[in-house]
Amino acid sequence: MSNNYCKYCQRYFRFNDLYEQHNITCEFFYKKARERDREFDLQETLPSAMDQFHLIQHLALEVSRLKKQVERLQTNNIVKKKKMISEYINSEGFFKPQLTFDDWIKTFHTSFESLNYVFEGDLMDGIMHVLRSTMNQETYPPLVAFHQKAQTFYVYTKDPKDDHRFLWRIMTQNEYEKMYNRISHKLLQEFLKWQIHNAEKINNDPDLKEKNISYMYKINGCGQSYEDRRRSEGKRILFQKIAQDFTQNVVYEYL
């Protein structure tokens, strides 16, 4: 019985059913009154056209300032990320390959299996097979990449300032093309071996002769534009294959 006080108008009811009926109605009118009070509080004098212009001008300047601040923070974040990756892979905790990048690409091995990837697909398929096979045999290859730095590779090389010191640095386009061209040349040599081994069959079998023409077309590519496109595609595939998550290796300091 003592609970039958309306919390909106403080009226007391002896009977619970009457209290509940009243409470619903009183709540409705109480809220309506509060809404009217809020609307009254919101009423303000409309600013003049000149005041509105100055307000818009002020807000536009504020938006411009905040935009520049965001762009500056984004730029600083990119620079810091580059520095963090470089510092981490050159720290004592990161692995040190046995071979430098230049020595490593000299160990690339091709076989008929690699050549068959060219026959069944194209030159890039053969190149990717050679790279996958080589990297699967290496516990610590001198070539790494990270998801946080898209399409960027890091190679392990001699320090240009000190021949007795080795370091990780960003791979240059010339180094990528050097790796690409070396594998392409070795696959071409593999193809020439295949031609010599199958010379008689090629001369006597019209179907194999047609395949040989198709294989020659694939192994040699289709001109510079084709090569440029294939190199770019190869870089994307290789990145997806070896990229690591850099954030798993560092502890971030939030400022």
BELUR-V195515 format. One record per residue. PHI is phi in whole degrees, -180 to 180 (NA if undefined). Layout:
PHI + PHI
This chain:
NA + -67 + -91 + -88 + -103 + -69 + -76 + -99 + -117 + 64 + -74 + -103 + -124 + -77 + -108 + -66 + -65 + -68 + -62 + -66 + -64 + -65 + -60 + -63 + -68 + -66 + -62 + -61 + -70 + -66 + -67 + -62 + -65 + -65 + -66 + -65 + -65 + -65 + -62 + -66 + -66 + -77 + -67 + -134 + -73 + -65 + -71 + -72 + -60 + -66 + -64 + -62 + -62 + -64 + -65 + -63 + -62 + -63 + -65 + -64 + -64 + -67 + -63 + -62 + -64 + -67 + -63 + -64 + -65 + -64 + -62 + -66 + -67 + -65 + -63 + -63 + -67 + -65 + -62 + -64 + -64 + -59 + -66 + -65 + -64 + -62 + -66 + -67 + -71 + -101 + -86 + -66 + -77 + -89 + -67 + -119 + -62 + -77 + -117 + -76 + -59 + -62 + -74 + -66 + -68 + -76 + -92 + -57 + -119 + -116 + -150 + -64 + -60 + -64 + -64 + -65 + -65 + -69 + -60 + -81 + -127 + -155 + -60 + -66 + -62 + -67 + -63 + -65 + -65 + -63 + -65 + -63 + -63 + -67 + -71 + -68 + -86 + -101 + -72 + -130 + -69 + -82 + -147 + -136 + -152 + -135 + -60 + -73 + -130 + -60 + 58 + -120 + -114 + -117 + -118 + -97 + -140 + -72 + -71 + -60 + -92 + -153 + -66 + -94 + -119 + -122 + -153 + -96 + -150 + -68 + -69 + -86 + -64 + -63 + -69 + -64 + -65 + -62 + -64 + -60 + -67 + -64 + -67 + -58 + -65 + -67 + -68 + -64 + -62 + -65 + -67 + -63 + -63 + -63 + -62 + -63 + -66 + -112 + -57 + -65 + -64 + -64 + -71 + -101 + -116 + -58 + -65 + -69 + -64 + -67 + -64 + -61 + -64 + -64 + -66 + -61 + -61 + -71 + -70 + -97 + 74 + -131 + 100 + -65 + -63 + -64 + -63 + -62 + -65 + -68 + -64 + -64 + -65 + -63 + -64 + -65 + -65 + -64 + -61 + -62 + -72 + -111 + -62 + -110 + -94 + -65 + -67 + -74 + -105 + -131 + -108 + -81 + -109 + -89 + -104
